[in-house]
Amino acid sequence: MLDYDGVLTPFSDYPKAAKPSRETLDLLKKLAGDPRNDVVIVSGRDKKTLDEWFGYLCIGLVAEHGVWIKEEKKDWVITRPLNTGWKTKVHSILEGYVDRVPGSFIEEKEYSLAWHYRKADPELASVKAKELTDNLTSLTASIDLQVLQGSKVIEVRNLGVNKGSAATRFYSKEAYDYVMAVGDDRTDEDMFKALPKTACTIKVGMQPSHARYNLRNYKEIQKLLEAIATAGK
Ligand SMILES: [Mg+2]
């Protein structure tokens, strides 16, 4: 189970720019081509983007941090019905922050809204990010929403779906003898926590985590995955 941004690709200033490289796609193909493996990309991205990038591969996909699930060669299914009535109000709050923090922008997905500030002045952005988190947390306490602080992004989404519930669905499909999960973000902690203690969970980056292991960056992950892909051949 592999997160995408920061794991299979270096972190990019614009989400759209972080397209998978030829090497990454070949690597996934190699991993998925081994009948002993099942590969799942567990991402926060929308399903359209994941389809464009990975739709042709024989792998499982998770979009919007667990809202949508696509098993190998099947259609997308929503994991549980969600309402989106909150989006208009939250969107207008985020717009206020886009105006005040140059370089920041809103990303809209079906069941979440994200405010990105990768390209903004780091000092101003971190002050405003804190303020926005407080604003949103008090607003969303009464609604069924969750505010998530990721890497240079604040995301608001419906409560109760996360990468953990999605990972569990894939994990319980079969009696797997080895499970590996890799992620770099706070949203990946849900996945690390949901998997059994015996799973090989890897955090990319050296921050404390529920994962059992840490690797420094996506390059080290690439090396590890290459080694797995070529092992036993
Ligand atoms: Mg990530």
Residues whose N, C-alpha, C, O or C-beta is under 5 A from the ligand:
A	BS01	MG	D3 Y4 D5 G6 D184 D185
